[in-house]
């Protein structure tokens, strides 16, 4: 963790690793930021307090209220030494006892990426694997590189009851046309991951990241899932079960992107940057626009811009 010299609270600017553009965008989308087009930038994002702009040069600009909070949260940089201490305080998480002997965590990957599938994963944590996960250093996949994620994913699967739901682009486009809303589609995916685990083992508590009204997942659950208590929380990846699920989802997404790249001879990028649009044009020139639905999420604004 880097502690910077205090700066003005209404504005922050610094260099940013452009390779992490899609990860940052995915995190902002989860926190309900809205996006807009900005000249010479990958995108601009805003909520009620701040505007965040990531320029193609690699410069990131954060302006608005409580800027230090957003710099700490999204850039892992503290511009307020007191905030550093607060950030290290662990969040509450379910404990293993006679009332709560296990819980399921769910998370997704790929929802902010034009190419590739949407992947939703669920992992159960119980007395048999919680110490194993802690010793492995399981944490939010956004804080781990893809090479480590692949190794951790193998170990998580070997030591847990889990489910990975992969919605390939063609199926994704069909479901999106049916649900007409990304949150409804996400709820369907999370519910299927939960149900798959409950068919293998009983569990009565579930934690997922907050992406919409809690009733969306509850309504999408089937017979087994109606019995569980569901908690949706902001930054749910702080929970070890959700973190484990985020690793499985991210690993599956990365592997599927690699497969698509090999199949079509184009090194598809993550996210929805101008580079992604160039690769989509290259694909259309080689394989035809009618086949774009086999590897891209067609409701993205990128499709209209092509």
N, C-alpha and C positions, 0 to 999 in steps of 0.2 A: 504494500500500500504506500503511495506517495503522498506526502504532506506538502502542499504548495504554500507559498507565501500568500496570505489573504489578499483577495482581489475584490473589486466592486461586486456587490451581490446581484446587480441587475444585468450583468453581462459577463460571459466567459468565452474565451477563444483559445484553441490549441490545435496541434496536429492530431490526426486520428488515423489509425491503421485502416486503409481502404478495404483490405481483405475481410474486415469484420463488418462491412456495411450491411450485409443481409442479416447478420445476427442482431445488430443494433435495431434495424428496422422491425424485425420480428418481435423484439422485446417491447418496442414502442407501440406496436399494434396490439400486443397483449394488454398494454396499459391504456388502451383506448385513445391514443393520439390519432388525429386526423392528418392526412397527407395532402400536399399540394406540389405543383411544379414550380421550381425556382431556377432561374437562369444560371448556368454553369454549376449546378448542384445535382447530386443524386436525387435529392428530395428535400422538402421542408416539412416539418411535423409540428403540430401544436396541440396543446390542451388549454385548460382554463388559466393556467399560470405562466407557461413558457412557450417560446418558439425555439425549435431546434433545427438547424440547417447544416447538412453535411455536403460540403462542396467537393467537386470532382478533383480538386487539388489536394484533398486530404484534410482540409481545414474544417473544424467543427465549431459552430457558433451557437451558444445558448443564451437567450435573452428573456427577461421577464422577472417574475417574482420567485423567491426562494431558489435562486439559481444554484446555490451551493448544494441543496438537496439533490438536484437532478445530476449535477456533476459527479457527486459521490455515488449515486445509484447506477448511472449508466456508463460512467467512465472509470469507476473504481478509483477515483482521486478525491482526496479530502482537501477542501479549501477552508475548512473550519476544524481546528484541532479537537474541539469538544465533540463535534459530530463523529470524529474517528472512534471515540470511546463508545458512543451510542450505537454505532453500526456493528461493533463487535459483540454486542449483547445478543445472545442466542434467542431465536424466536421460540415460542411455545410449540411443542409438538406432542402428539399423543404418546402416552406412556404404556408400557406393557403391564397390564394388571388383569384381575379377574373379569373386569367389565370391558376391557379393550385389549384383548390378547393379540390383535393384529389390525393392520389397516392397509388400504390400497391407495396408491398414488397414481394419478394419470397426468399425462402431458402430451403435447403434440409438436411436430416439426414439419416445416414446409409450407405453412399457410401464407407466408410472406414471399415465397419463391415462385416465380412465373413458371419455371421448368420443374418437372418432377412431381412426385406424388405428395399427398397429404398423409402423414403417418401419425397415428395416435397409439400410445403405448400405456399399459398399466402394469404395475408391479406391487406385489404384496410384501409387506414387511412384518415379520413376526419374531418370536423368541429364538428361532433357529438361524435367522440370517442377519439380524440387526447389527450384531457385533462384526460380522464378516463385512458388511457394507461400510461400517465405520472404519475398519482396518484398511479396506480398499481405497478409502478416500472418496467415496461416492459423493458428488456434489453437482450442482447445476451444470448441464452440458455446455452452456455458454462460457463457462470458465475453464473448459478443457479443450485441448486441440483434438482434431479428428483421429489422429493416430492413437492417442490414449483412449479416446472414446471407444474405438473398435475393440481394444483389449478389455476394457471394463465391461462392455456389453456382453462379451462372451462369459465373463465371470458372474455377472448379474443373472444371466439366464441359467447358469449352472447351479445357482444357489437361491432360486426363488420360483414362485408361481407367477407367471407373467402372461401378457397377451400383447401382440403387436398387430395393429390393424393398418394395412397399407392400402390406401385408396389411390390407385393409379390414375393418371390424368384423364383418360377416357371415361372411366367410371366416375371420377370426381366431377367432370363436366355434366354428366347425366344427373348425378345427385344434386349438384348446385341448381340445375334447371328445375328440379323437383322441389327443393327446399326454399329456393329463392333468397337465401340468406346464409352467410358464412357461419354465423353463430349457431344456427339450427343444424348445419352440417357437422360442425364441431361437436355439438351435443350428441348427435347420432353416433359419431365415432367414439367419443368417450364412453357412452353408454354400452356400446358393443364390447369395448375392452373390459369394462367392469363386469359385464355379464359373463364373458368368457372365463374370467378368473373365478367368479362365484360358482360356475359349473364344476370347477375342480376342487375348490375349498370354500368353506363357509367363512364369512367375514362381515362385520356389521358397520364398518366405518370407512369412508372414502374421502380423500382430499384431492381437489383439482385446482388448477389455476383459474382465476376468475376472468372469463371472457364474455359473460353475458348473464342474464337472469338465471338464478339457481334452478328454477323450475324447468328450464330447457332440458337439462340432463335428467332430472327426475321424471319428466314426462316421457323421455325416450327410453327409460329403463323398462325391462320386461319383468317377468315373474320373480326371478331371483333378486333383481336389483331393487324392487319396491320395498324390501325389508331393510335397506341400509340407510345410515345417516350420512348425508352428503354435506361436505363443507367446501365451499369455493372461496379461496382467499387470494389477495394480491401477493405476488412474489411467492407463490406456493412452492417454487423450486427450492426454497430454504428447507423444506421438509425432505427427509432422506428418501422416502418412498417416491415422492414426486420427482426428486432429482434422479433417482434410478430410472424412472419412466422416461425422463427427458433424454437420458443417455441412450436408451434403447430406440427411442423415436428418432433421435438425431443420427445414430449409426445406420439405421435402416434407410433413412432419407439419403444420406451420403452415398451408400452403396448403390441405391437405385439411380442416382444421378450419374455415377460412374458407368453403370450398365447402359444407360441411354447414350452417354458420350461415346462408348465403344460401338454401340449398335449403329449410330448415325455418323460417326467420324467427326464429331464436333465436340470440343471440350466445354460443355455447357456450364455456365456460371450460375452461382446462387443469387438470390435476390431478384430485383427488377430494375437494374441499372441500365443506362444507355448501352452498355456492352451486351447485356442480355437481349436488347432489342436488335442489335446488329446480328447476333447469333440466330435469332428467330428469322430474320430476313435471309440469312445464309441457308437455313433449313428450308424455307419456302422455295428458294431458288433451286435447291437440289431435289426436294421431295414433294413439293406442292403444298399450297395453303390448306387443302382439304385434309392433310395428314397432321397439321399442327396440333389438333386436339388430342393426338396420341402422346404428346409430351408436355403440353402447356395447359395452364389454367386459363380458359378462354374468357372468363369474365373480367380479368385484369384489364386495367386501362391500357396496358402495353399492346393488347390486341387491336384496339381502336387506333393506336398511334402507328401501327405498321403500314 
